[in-house]
Amino acid sequence: MLHQLSWKVGGQQGEGIESTGEIFATAMNRLGYHLYGYRHFSSRIKGGHTNNKITVRPTQVRSIADDLDILVAFDQETIDVNYKELTASSIILADARFEPASPEGCTAPLFAVPFTEIATELGTSLMKNMVAIGATAALLNLEETVFQSVVEEIFGRKGEEVVAKNIEAIQKGREAIAEQIGDRVGEWALAPADGQRRLFMIGNDAIALGAIAAGSRFMAAYPITPASEIMEYMIKKLPLVGGAVIQTEDEIAAATMAIGANYGGVRSFTASAGPGLSLMVEAIGLSGMTEQPLVIIDTQRGGPSTGLPTKQEQSDLMAMLYGTHGEIPKVVIAPSTMEEAFFDTIQAFNIAEQLQLPVILMTDLQLSLGKQTVAPFDYSKIEIKRGKIVEALEDEESKDYFKRYENTEDGISPRILPGTKGGIHHVTGVEHDETGKPSEATGNRRTQMDKRMRKLNYLQFDTPIYVNAPHEEADVLLVGFNSTRGAIEEVQETLNAEGIKTNHAHVRLLFPFPAEEMAKLADKAKKIIVVENNSTGQLANIMKMNIGVHAKTTNVLKYDGTPFLPRELTNLVKEKI
Amino acid sequence: MATFKDFRNAVKPNWCPGCGDFSVQAAIQRAAANVGYEPHELAVISGIGCSGRISGYINSYGFHGIHGRALPIAQGLKMANKDLKVIASGGDGDGFAIGMGHTIHAIRRNIDITYIVMDNQIYGLTKGQTSPRSAAGFVTKSTPGGAIEPSLKPLEVALTSGATFVAQGFSTDIKELTALIEAGLNHKGFSFINVFSPCVTYNKVNTYDWFKENLTKLSDVEGYDHTDRSLAMQTVMEKEGLVTGIIYHNQETTSYQEKVTGYSELPLTDIDISLSEEQFDQLVKEFM
């Protein structure tokens, strides 16, 4: 009986690899298993190797497994590319159609199952995926009723016959593998799950859902990998609550349109990735200077330039923190789990309005697109805080301009929305006085600059660092941000079990950097190892800038486009200790 | 009811004496009063350049943004609050060079706002470089041997981009210009108004006198019908764009907002933005 199953399906892009993984994972989720998915794909529509790797556990899982238990292959390339993840106790289920061959050095047994042939006999070769799922079900000793409801949901609208055929395909797949492996059926059965219902979603879903829950009713965006799902979700769901999405001509329009809508008083945002964020930089400065709220989601991918558009990387950090000309107050948040992605999106909208400034919520490709299970979000924790909006004025007949940029103690000025009687004022990206009129006077410049920057002192952020620090005196402090959380957690567990006292800090608020809290954690550790998916150690540099930890800080860096795997990371960390 | 004086504020424009933009400012103030707006119901969104300062010179809500981006800001604002009257404005560099992409897409998107370009065929605030509206051969600091590129033709671009309202005015003729802006404000869709607004400091070719000599009023053209798009295109091409009046007006159009599925009847600024637990559960259920 396994306590973790690592399953992968691979083939050519466009032949239903993703939906095969989707159907398998959905069924496992219904049984109450925890799941963590990883998609390998390329920037093309049809063709090219793609695979979907899913880790299944009866307990929480937040990282991709190093090894594979079952590899389902629809072409030889899948075997050739992935066999190194297999062990002697793994198994390859390959479509007999392409006459699969086991590469030299591959210790896992290979079984050729006539996926395509069975599917074709049933009416269409498209059902080869269902045959493969049936074969998987047999190895896991799962009843096909588990798949019944999933198949009904997916194919129900195509009619009863299609549903029946797909169920039959699953049954045939089960029989086909049973004939070949006999008693080994059920050998890959997993320890039972708790049967709890969980959400199964990608980070982009959690963010989009968070935006709607936060009250965002307008989005402007331009399609880009890996951010597009956020826009697509909003296009589907905003009409249900009266809102709208505009797909703009470019990212400059997206960011400035969102600023216009925020100025109007509607919580608005945009979502993009590196190249789009580069185009938005001037608009971010405008938001900071004119004190208009703005929320931007940056789903990091491999850079620079077009870089690795479908691959994992965490290299936008410096650009997001410092990318604007001149100096503005700004908040940068980096969630590392589905739950954080959901609640941090709500926090982002609250902060943007309360402090009247741009908030960038960063994810990375693995967090944005890796599908995983999460306990249902607590509705009662959703809070909308809009800050100092003045609904109406006592003196509506005043001819004086409203002091939209009043120099208050906390730097946050009362905000009035266009259309309000008596609230006329000017907004400009030029330096301005309290009513928004352009002013280059030296005293005013200092007053307004200080007023804007002062707002950051009043930032209230729930849990700026996720901390798991069991040791008062640690040998190592592991630091990361975004999707490396799960891999680091596993490394921490392994090292602690081996007697290396390991603490873990995952930075959730990147700017303003929680220096005081991080310094305390750093003081407790002999060595700090910063784990990052980039080549220059950007987070480590941010740490060095904010707390004096140069001597004991080192990096583990990976920038080949793939996420850290737990065993791989354990070995890399050990080399640094 | 507000009069044009209510749209005046105490700020003294920093334009050069004799600048065409003064008349555009006056025409906007008059038109806004004539169509019955109150100052707080109007927002003027402008770009960067001499003309971009206009949002600070009108007593209304005003947003002076970044170079070339007045239109996306204005469209976002209108989507947020459809009860607000929104004018976007800027110069020919703003709208036809750095912001040309937005201009074309705003025209074809057809959100109900009015875009007024103060077209002086030169870059003024940066002290005299060529503009996409400068004629071939035009000598400036950046084209000492004369401009090589032909002038961009905004009216033709607008007509081919699916414009539903296109007009052109001349800043000296405030009466006609006011009427054009009024017609634009009353149009239910995107209205594009190009205005010849001479730069007295840096453009010694396209002067007030030059325009007076070369412009034709469409009201003087026999048989001109501004509902006929082909005729509009033909006339604009024949006259090399040197016409004033309503060039094209499609009165049957439906604005973008009216076409958006599910878009709230109330302005988005007025709706309750919290989700009920039932709505939330409905959304969450899809992930189970």
Interface residues (C-beta under 8 A of the other chain):
Chain A: N29 R197 R198 L199 F200 M201 D205 L209 I212 A213 G215 S216 R217 F218 A220 K237 L238 P239 L240 V241 G242 G243 A244 I246 T248 E249 D250 I252 A253 A254 T256 M257 A258 I259 G260 A261 N262 Y263 G264 G265 V266 R267 S268 E282 A283 L286 T290 P376 F377 Y379 I382 I384 Y401 L417 P418 G419 T420 K421 G422 G423 I424 H425 H426 V427 T428 G429 V430 G436 K437 P438
Chain B: N9 V11 E38 P39 H40 E41 A43 I45 S55 G56 N59 S60 Y61 G62 F63 H64 G65 I66 R69 L71 P72 I73 A74 Q75 G76 L77 K78 M79 A80 N81 D83 L84 G101 H102 I104 H105 R109 V260 T261 G262 Y263 S264 L266 L268 T269 I271 I273 S274 L275 E277 Q279 F280 D281 L283 V284 F287 M288
